[in-house]
Amino acid sequence: MTGQLYQKNFPHMSPAWSRIFNFVADRAEGSYIYTDDGRKFLDFTCGIGVTNTGHCHPKVVEAIREQAGNFIHAQANIVIHKPMLELVEELRKITPSSIDSYYFANSGAEALENAVKIARVATGRQNVIVFSGSFHGRSSGTMALTTSKTVYRTGFGPLPSGVFVTPFPYPFRLKMTEAEASAYALEQLEYLLASQTAPKETAAILIESVLGEGGYVVPPKSFMKSLREICDRHNILLIFDEVQSGFGRTGKWFAAEHFEVEPDIIAAAKGIASGMPLSGVFSSTDLMLKLDVGSIGGTYGGNPVACAAGVATIRAIRDEKMLENAEERGVQLMTGLRKLQEEYSQIGDVRGKGLMIGTEFVVDGRADKAKQLVKDVIHSSEEKGLLLLSCGTYDNTLRWIPPLNVTPEQISTGLKIFGESLDEVIN
């Protein structure tokens, strides 16, 4: 929606707030959103990977209602409350064995800023390495870490210093095999450590376990294992941004599990509490002990209602075998998308893990020419009852983010609508 149309329909909301669809939601349930004018949409956006248990999961709703009647706000510096303790216990069951200390905040950006602060204090070093195409947030600190699009940074400088960028192993963009892309990215990383930020001044390497806003790209396993080795060799901390890829999105609790690599710090948000504002920084107690007491914190971090939702979310995912369903439905979705790829040459790549799948479009072999095509497909799908989002530096990739409890029938419906939209837009 253009800024002028946005102001016409919603005159008192900031026009800086981007908006994809022009409808007003009335309610939502499971995989569907219902509008105030009677329409029904199959929602394969999940609020950008947030409602992993589907909209208004009954167990999450009940937990929120019950906690809201007991304690709505309990500031963590003042009151220790049961939902936070219960959430810690649930997290201990699903995080790597080396992780045993949990700090809670409100948003993904806040979690990432604190993860970097912890790394800098713990190592006594100042620099951080990030990857091209990364998205880590819109706060001042995380803007400096974000490289997926200039729109997130333009006009807001000067940004914090001490951030260095190295290529992400993106096989399709690099026109390489996975092995070649891995070798190239590792070579460039080693070059960066030799030319721009010495290991002795590098606090952390920060990477999205699956590149999110930058295009839904899964890094090669060999790359992630080598990344861990490089960090170990130089005593650099490895931070995994699991904000979008965590809590079952890829068919594992955390995408890191696909690579058999344990990070030093995990930053999480989005799917952690099915839509309640909650994020976390998870690390070892040894790292957390290096912080001065009171050096990180916030008024609303670890809110009891949000924590109760987080507990219910983890239990619902486990009890209802949503991880297994994400793997099965991911195979179904990937298979269907690759069949459509055979029909439409504009679909250059189909990739992903579990229910975090991207379809990258090209026109005349170029990504930058496909933005309008993708936008047209999104709006054609909307007209037919399916909500999709784009991502990538050129907005030429469609991201598929259904809820983890999506049904086979709903995946089939989504593929059918997508196929009809491709036919309408391309043919």
Helices and strands as residue ranges (DSSP letters): H 3-9, E 25-29, E 32-35, E 40-43, H 46-49, H 58-68, H 82-94, E 101-105, H 108-123, E 127-131, H 140-143, G 150-152, E 163-166, H 171-174, H 178-195, G 199-201, E 202-208, H 221-234, E 237-241, G 255-259, E 265-268, G 270-273, E 279-283, H 285-288, H 304-319, H 322-343, E 347-353, E 356-361, H 371-383, E 386-387, E 389-391, E 397-400, H 408-426
